[in-house]
Amino acid sequence: MSLLNQIFRPLTPQDALELEPEHLAGFKRSQRIAYDCVTQVEQELRAGMTERDAAHRMEEVLRGHGVREYFHRAFAWFGDRTEFARFRTNFDFFPTRRRLEPGMPVILDVAPVVDGHAADIGYACKLGESALHDQMLLDLEPYRQLIIEGVLARRNMTDIYQDVNRLIEAQGYQNRHQRYPYRVLAHRVNYLPPRERTALTVAGFGAPALRYLLGRVARAKRGAEHHSPFWNDASPAARPADPGIWAVEPHLGFRGVGVKWEELLVVTETGAYWLDDDLPHVRRFERLRAAQVSGARTPAQHSPELRP
């Protein structure tokens, strides 16, 4: 089969299957493996390491978990690149020779496919200490509740996007997820049966992922029954989120620092919920709240002048 045929041959719709218990368990396992990967690499970060080194190491760890297929390959961003500073084309997202220095922010982002179940996660961390980074991580927490409440209320995705924008502005930050392709706050991920799978990647994305995303965009433009897989501020997203699995990724920027979280949201015909509440960034929010309740001061609270 030719390369173009592998990329663009039609996929079998699997939307109904994705919400079955066995497949939800598969998505959860894939997401757990992805988070185990980035938290392991976080512990291995060292001054002088390049973005390419970190991305390569993430893929080594995933191979150790048996991962051979990707929704997209590993990305790593250091320093002001976490804010997508000076990104002009989508090729600027790929890992570079930027070297890590003490105090630099880091974002690790990877999307493995495990037994046909795609995950897509992003994880913000840093090398050393940064009060600004700590404060921005703390300020990410309310987006999780804001987004799920909007979905449960069956608000249009464009309206929730604007709700997120208003909170970003109220906090004094910049919206950096608008720099992603299609300006996405979230996008669909999918399950593929064995006959649809391939380890082939094109421009950093798995061929099945490209077929899935681009195919749904094409069908949406034709007015077919399927809707756009992208949750952004464009007119095709002026509707409640369709049932399925969504990778949600609010991304804040300020003074050369970018922070985000990305995790899987399950949307059903009657409700919605986060696939897994036991995730590293969720536990980090809990630790920060506990420190505030106990009267302990977080690193950011020692430097209030760094608040935006």
C-alpha positions in Angstrom: 0.0 0.0 0.0 1.4 3.4 -1.0 2.2 6.1 1.7 -0.7 8.3 0.5 -3.1 5.4 0.6 -2.0 4.5 4.2 -2.6 8.1 5.3 -5.9 8.8 3.5 -7.8 5.5 3.3 -11.1 5.7 5.2 -11.3 4.7 8.8 -14.0 2.5 10.3 -16.1 4.7 12.7 -15.6 3.5 16.2 -17.2 6.3 18.2 -19.8 4.0 19.9 -17.1 1.5 20.9 -15.0 4.2 22.6 -17.4 4.6 25.4 -17.7 0.9 26.3 -16.1 -0.1 29.6 -13.3 -2.2 28.1 -12.3 0.6 25.8 -12.5 3.3 28.5 -10.2 1.1 30.5 -7.9 1.0 27.5 -7.8 4.8 27.2 -7.1 5.0 30.9 -4.2 2.6 30.7 -2.7 4.5 27.7 -3.0 7.8 29.6 -1.4 6.3 32.7 1.5 5.0 30.6 2.0 8.4 29.1 2.0 10.2 32.5 4.4 7.6 34.0 6.7 8.3 31.1 6.8 12.1 31.5 7.1 12.0 35.3 10.1 9.6 34.9 11.7 11.8 32.4 11.1 14.8 34.6 13.3 13.2 37.2 16.0 12.7 34.6 16.1 16.3 33.4 19.6 17.8 33.7 21.2 21.1 32.7 22.6 20.8 29.2 20.0 18.3 28.0 18.4 19.4 24.7 14.7 19.2 23.8 15.6 16.4 21.4 17.3 14.5 24.2 14.2 14.7 26.3 11.9 13.7 23.4 14.2 10.8 22.6 14.2 9.7 26.2 10.4 9.8 26.4 10.1 7.5 23.4 12.7 5.1 24.9 10.6 4.9 28.1 7.4 4.3 26.1 9.1 1.5 24.1 9.9 -0.1 27.4 6.2 -0.1 28.0 5.6 -1.8 24.6 4.5 1.3 22.8 5.1 1.2 19.0 2.4 3.5 17.7 1.6 7.1 18.3 -1.2 9.6 17.9 1.8 12.0 17.8 5.4 11.6 18.7 7.1 13.1 21.7 7.5 16.9 22.0 9.6 18.7 24.6 9.8 22.5 25.0 12.3 24.4 27.2 12.5 28.0 28.3 10.5 30.6 26.4 9.6 27.9 23.9 7.1 26.6 26.5 5.2 29.8 25.6 5.6 29.2 21.9 7.7 32.3 21.6 8.5 33.2 18.0 6.8 30.1 16.6 6.0 31.0 13.0 5.1 27.6 11.5 3.9 24.3 12.8 7.4 22.9 12.3 8.6 25.1 15.2 6.8 22.7 17.6 9.3 20.0 16.9 12.1 19.4 19.5 15.2 21.5 18.9 18.7 21.7 20.2 17.6 24.2 22.9 19.6 23.3 26.0 18.0 23.2 29.5 19.3 25.6 32.1 18.6 25.9 35.8 15.2 27.6 36.5 13.9 26.9 33.0 10.3 25.9 32.5 9.7 22.6 30.7 6.7 21.0 28.9 6.7 17.4 28.0 3.9 16.3 25.6 3.4 12.8 24.2 0.5 10.8 22.7 1.1 7.0 22.7 -1.4 4.5 21.3 -1.7 1.4 23.4 -3.7 -1.6 22.0 -5.4 0.8 19.7 -6.3 3.4 22.4 -4.8 6.9 21.8 -3.9 9.2 24.7 -2.5 12.7 24.5 -1.0 14.3 27.6 1.0 17.4 28.4 2.9 18.0 31.6 4.5 21.2 32.9 7.6 21.1 35.1 10.9 22.9 35.6 14.5 22.4 36.4 15.3 23.9 39.8 13.3 26.7 41.4 11.0 29.3 39.9 8.4 31.2 41.9 6.6 32.4 38.8 6.3 28.9 37.5 4.9 27.6 40.8 2.3 30.4 40.8 1.3 29.6 37.2 0.9 25.9 38.0 -1.4 26.8 40.9 -3.4 29.1 38.6 -4.1 26.2 36.2 -6.3 24.4 38.7 -9.6 26.3 38.1 -9.7 25.4 34.4 -10.4 21.8 35.1 -13.7 22.7 36.9 -14.6 25.5 34.5 -14.4 23.2 31.5 -16.2 20.2 32.9 -19.0 22.5 34.2 -19.5 24.0 30.7 -19.6 20.5 29.1 -22.2 19.3 31.7 -24.3 22.3 31.1 -24.2 21.5 27.3 -22.7 24.8 26.5 -21.3 25.2 23.0 -17.6 24.5 22.7 -17.0 28.0 21.4 -18.7 29.5 24.5 -16.5 27.4 26.8 -13.5 28.5 24.8 -14.4 32.1 25.5 -15.1 31.3 29.2 -11.5 30.0 29.3 -10.2 33.1 27.6 -12.0 35.4 30.1 -10.4 33.5 33.0 -6.9 33.7 31.4 -7.3 37.5 31.0 -8.6 37.8 34.6 -5.5 36.0 35.8 -3.3 38.3 33.7 -1.9 35.6 31.4 -2.0 35.0 27.6 -3.9 32.2 25.8 -1.2 30.0 24.3 -3.3 27.1 23.2 -4.6 29.4 20.4 -1.1 28.9 18.8 -1.7 25.1 18.3 -2.9 24.0 14.9 -6.6 24.9 14.5 -6.3 27.0 17.7 -7.5 24.0 19.7 -8.4 24.0 23.4 -9.1 20.3 22.9 -9.3 17.7 20.1 -10.7 14.2 19.7 -8.7 11.0 20.2 -9.8 7.6 19.1 -9.8 3.9 19.3 -8.7 1.8 16.3 -9.2 -1.9 15.8 -6.2 -4.0 14.8 -6.8 -3.8 11.0 -6.6 0.0 11.1 -3.3 0.3 13.0 0.1 1.1 11.7 3.4 2.4 13.3 3.9 4.8 10.3 4.2 8.5 11.3 4.0 11.5 9.0 5.2 15.0 10.2 5.3 13.7 13.8 1.7 12.3 13.7 0.7 8.7 13.4 -0.9 7.9 10.0 -4.1 6.7 11.6 -4.3 10.0 13.6 -4.0 12.0 10.4 -6.6 9.9 8.7 -9.0 10.3 11.7 -8.6 14.1 12.2 -8.4 15.1 8.5 -11.1 12.7 7.5 -13.5 14.2 10.1 -12.7 17.7 9.1 -13.4 16.8 5.5 -16.7 15.2 6.4 -17.7 18.2 8.6 -17.0 20.5 5.7 -19.3 18.4 3.4 -22.0 18.7 6.0 -21.9 14.9 6.7 -23.1 13.5 10.0 -19.7 13.7 11.6 -18.6 17.0 13.2 -15.2 18.6 13.5 -12.8 16.9 15.9 -11.4 20.3 17.0 -12.7 22.3 19.9 -11.8 25.9 19.2 -13.4 29.3 18.7 -14.4 28.6 15.0 -18.0 28.2 13.8 -17.9 24.4 13.5 -17.3 24.2 17.2 -20.5 26.3 18.0 -22.2 23.2 19.4 -21.9 21.1 22.5 -19.1 18.6 22.6 -19.9 15.4 20.8 -19.8 12.1 22.7 -16.4 10.5 22.7 -12.9 11.0 24.1 -11.4 14.5 24.1 -7.9 15.6 24.9 -8.2 18.9 26.7 -5.2 21.2 27.0 -5.5 24.8 28.5 -2.1 26.5 28.1 -1.1 29.7 29.8 1.8 32.0 28.9 3.5 34.9 30.8 7.0 36.5 30.6 8.5 33.7 28.6 7.0 31.0 30.7 4.3 28.5 29.5 2.4 26.0 31.5 -0.3 23.5 30.6 -2.0 20.3 31.6 -3.6 17.9 29.1 -5.8 15.0 29.9 -8.7 12.9 28.6 -12.3 14.0 29.0 -15.1 11.5 28.5 -18.3 13.0 27.0 -21.4 10.8 26.9 -24.9 11.4 25.6 -26.0 12.4 29.1 -22.9 13.7 30.9 -19.2 14.1 31.1 -16.3 13.3 33.4 -12.5 13.3 33.5 -11.3 9.8 32.7 -8.9 9.7 35.7 -8.6 11.9 38.7 -5.4 10.3 40.0 -3.0 12.2 37.7 0.2 14.1 38.6 -1.1 17.6 38.0 -4.3 16.9 40.0 -2.2 15.6 42.9 -0.1 18.7 42.6 -3.2 20.9 42.9 -4.2 19.0 46.0 -0.7 19.4 47.6 -0.8 23.2 46.9 -4.2 23.6 48.4 -3.2 21.6 51.5 -0.2 23.8 51.9 -2.4 26.9 51.8 -4.9 25.4 54.3 -2.1 24.4 56.7 -0.7 27.9 56.6 2.5 26.8 54.8 3.7 29.2 52.2 4.1 28.0 48.6 7.2 29.2 46.8 5.2 31.6 44.8 3.8 33.2 47.9 7.3 34.2 48.9 7.5 36.4 45.8 4.1 38.2 45.3 5.7 40.7 43.0 5.9 37.9 40.4 2.2 37.5 40.2 0.9 38.8 36.8 
